């Protein structure tokens, strides 16, 4: 189960932070590190601050986009400094650990951390199923990247170890991967464009609202296939109508 947990760092600017994150991960039994367009190389400082977690750094995967980092993940949780953002359900670290433990058997789980300076963009947060906010002291909220990863990794470890001591539970619904969800959103936008529901030059506002709607509903894989079948039916009906004309 631990090997299914993926820590994703976006556009990290300090190599020492990457090394410190690797150290935080390894102390909690996590090993899968993905770097999205890092602004620095994994250099000697990174290895020095990893304090022996050199294997995590050596096996780190570097990709060009968040979508590439999470494409095969049924569960994606993005960190946010806001207690409420974009109408998406917000978890604290303990709730995050429990959510991961409940769903990790379905496939890889990604925990996404943003830039040191300004975190994740709204577009990146929209690609996540849930948002994670660490409830720090309101009078002093300073928490560096490695500290945040350490807190979240600890809660995930405790939840996974606790899950192993419980009797087997019913398998949860199988949720679609991030790549499957993006395919649905593209299909939805194309269909709504064809029916004239959205303005082709300005689809963003409607699609953002619809993404929020389906993010809250979180359809499982079967339900998503039904929705795509409906969209295909609408497209087929539209083509038939044009032929009849």
C-alpha positions in Angstrom: 0.0 0.0 0.0 2.8 2.4 0.8 4.2 2.1 -2.7 0.9 3.3 -4.1 1.3 6.7 -2.4 2.8 9.4 -4.7 4.1 12.7 -3.5 4.0 15.3 -6.3 5.9 18.6 -6.1 5.2 21.3 -8.6 7.9 23.7 -9.8 10.1 23.4 -6.7 12.7 26.1 -6.7 15.2 25.0 -4.0 17.0 21.7 -4.4 17.4 21.4 -0.6 13.6 21.3 -0.3 13.5 18.3 -2.6 16.0 16.5 -0.5 14.2 17.4 2.7 11.0 16.1 1.2 12.6 12.8 0.3 13.8 12.5 3.9 10.3 13.2 5.2 8.9 10.6 2.9 11.3 7.9 3.7 10.9 8.2 7.5 7.2 7.4 6.9 7.8 4.6 4.4 6.9 6.5 1.3 9.1 6.2 -1.8 7.3 7.5 -4.9 8.4 11.1 -5.6 7.3 13.0 -8.8 8.7 16.4 -9.7 6.6 18.5 -12.1 8.8 21.0 -14.0 11.3 21.6 -11.2 13.1 24.9 -11.3 16.3 23.3 -10.0 18.3 20.1 -10.5 18.4 17.3 -7.9 22.0 18.2 -7.0 24.4 17.6 -4.2 22.5 19.8 -1.8 19.4 17.8 -2.3 21.3 14.5 -1.6 22.9 16.0 1.5 19.6 17.2 3.0 17.9 13.9 2.1 20.0 12.4 5.0 20.2 9.0 3.5 17.0 9.0 1.4 19.1 9.0 -1.7 17.1 6.1 -3.2 14.0 8.2 -3.1 15.8 11.0 -5.0 17.5 8.6 -7.5 14.1 7.1 -8.4 12.2 10.4 -8.6 10.3 10.9 -11.8 10.3 14.2 -13.6 7.4 15.2 -15.8 6.3 18.3 -17.6 2.7 18.7 -16.3 0.5 17.9 -13.3 -1.8 16.0 -15.7 1.1 13.7 -16.6 1.9 13.1 -12.9 -1.6 12.1 -11.9 -3.1 10.6 -15.1 -3.4 7.0 -13.6 -4.6 8.1 -10.2 -8.2 7.5 -9.0 -7.6 9.8 -6.0 -5.8 13.1 -6.2 -5.5 15.4 -3.2 -4.1 18.9 -3.6 -2.7 21.0 -0.7 -4.1 24.4 -0.2 -3.4 27.1 2.4 -7.1 28.1 2.3 -9.5 26.3 4.6 -12.1 26.5 1.8 -11.3 26.8 -1.9 -13.2 26.4 -5.2 -16.2 24.7 -3.6 -14.3 21.4 -3.3 -14.4 19.3 -0.1 -11.5 20.2 2.2 -9.7 17.6 4.3 -7.4 18.0 7.3 -4.3 15.8 7.4 -6.1 13.1 9.5 -9.1 13.0 7.2 -6.6 12.8 4.3 -4.9 9.8 5.8 -8.2 8.0 6.3 -9.4 8.8 2.8 -6.1 7.5 1.4 -6.3 4.3 3.5 -9.9 3.7 2.3 -9.1 4.0 -1.4 -5.5 3.1 -2.0 -6.4 -0.4 -3.0 -8.0 1.0 -6.2 -4.8 2.4 -7.6 -2.1 5.1 -7.1 -2.9 8.0 -4.9 -1.3 11.4 -5.5 -0.8 14.1 -2.8 0.1 17.3 -4.6 2.2 20.1 -3.1 2.6 23.5 -4.9 5.3 26.1 -5.3 7.2 27.3 -2.2 6.1 30.9 -2.9 2.4 30.6 -3.9 1.3 27.0 -3.7 -1.1 25.5 -6.4 -2.9 27.5 -9.0 -6.7 27.3 -9.2 -6.4 25.3 -12.4 -4.2 22.8 -10.6 -6.5 22.6 -7.7 -9.4 21.9 -10.1 -7.6 18.7 -11.2 -7.8 17.4 -7.6 -10.7 15.4 -6.1 -10.1 16.9 -2.6 -8.2 19.7 -1.1 -6.0 19.4 2.0 -5.4 22.2 4.5 -3.2 21.8 7.5 -4.8 23.7 10.4 -1.8 25.7 11.6 -1.7 28.4 14.3 -3.6 31.4 12.9 -1.0 33.7 14.5 1.9 31.9 12.8 1.2 29.9 9.8 4.8 29.4 8.5 5.2 25.8 7.4 7.8 24.9 4.9 7.4 22.3 2.2 9.2 19.4 3.9 7.3 20.1 7.1 4.0 19.9 5.3 5.0 16.7 3.6 6.1 15.2 6.9 2.7 16.0 8.6 0.7 14.5 5.8 2.9 11.5 5.4 2.7 10.7 9.1 -1.1 10.7 9.0 -1.1 8.5 5.9 1.2 6.1 7.6 -0.9 5.9 10.8 -4.1 5.4 8.8 -2.5 2.6 6.7 -1.1 0.8 9.7 -4.4 1.1 11.5 -6.2 -0.2 8.4 -4.1 -3.3 8.5 -5.3 -4.2 12.0 -9.0 -3.9 11.1 -11.2 -6.7 9.6 -11.6 -6.5 5.8 -14.2 -3.9 4.7 -16.4 -3.8 1.7 -14.4 -2.6 -1.4 -15.4 1.0 -2.2 -16.8 2.0 -5.6 -14.1 2.1 -8.3 -13.4 5.7 -9.2 -12.1 6.9 -12.5 -8.6 8.1 -12.9 -7.7 11.7 -13.5 -7.1 10.9 -17.1 -10.6 9.4 -17.5 -12.1 12.4 -15.8 -10.3 14.8 -18.1 -11.6 12.7 -21.1 -15.2 13.1 -19.7 -14.8 16.9 -19.3 -13.5 17.3 -22.9 -16.4 15.1 -24.1 -18.8 17.2 -22.1 -17.4 20.5 -23.4 -17.5 19.3 -27.0 -21.1 18.1 -26.7 -22.3 21.4 -25.1 -20.5 23.3 -27.8 -22.2 21.3 -30.5 -25.6 21.9 -29.0 -25.0 25.6 -28.6 -25.3 25.5 -24.8 -21.9 27.2 -24.3 -20.3 30.0 -26.3 -17.4 28.6 -28.2 -15.2 31.7 -27.6 -15.9 31.7 -23.8 -16.5 28.1 -22.5 -14.5 28.6 -19.3 -17.1 29.9 -16.9 -19.6 27.1 -17.5 -17.0 24.4 -17.6 -15.5 25.6 -14.3 -19.0 25.4 -12.7 -19.6 21.9 -14.2 -16.2 20.7 -13.0 -17.1 21.8 -9.5 -20.5 20.1 -9.7 -19.0 16.7 -10.8 -16.1 17.1 -8.4 -18.6 17.3 -5.5 -20.7 14.4 -6.9 -17.6 12.3 -7.6 -19.2 9.8 -10.0 -17.7 6.3 -9.9 -16.4 4.6 -13.0 -19.7 3.0 -14.0 -21.6 6.3 -13.5 -19.0 8.1 -15.6 -19.5 5.6 -18.4 -23.2 6.2 -18.2 -22.7 10.0 -18.5 -20.4 9.5 -21.5 -23.0 7.3 -23.1 -25.6 10.0 -22.6 -23.2 12.5 -24.3 -22.6 10.2 -27.2 -26.4 9.7 -27.6 -26.9 13.5 -27.7 -24.2 13.9 -30.3 -25.7 11.0 -32.4 -29.1 12.6 -32.2 -27.7 15.9 -33.3 -26.0 14.4 -36.3 -29.2 12.6 -37.2 -31.2 15.8 -37.0 -28.8 17.6 -39.3 -29.1 14.7 -41.8 -32.9 14.9 -41.7 -32.8 18.6 -42.5 
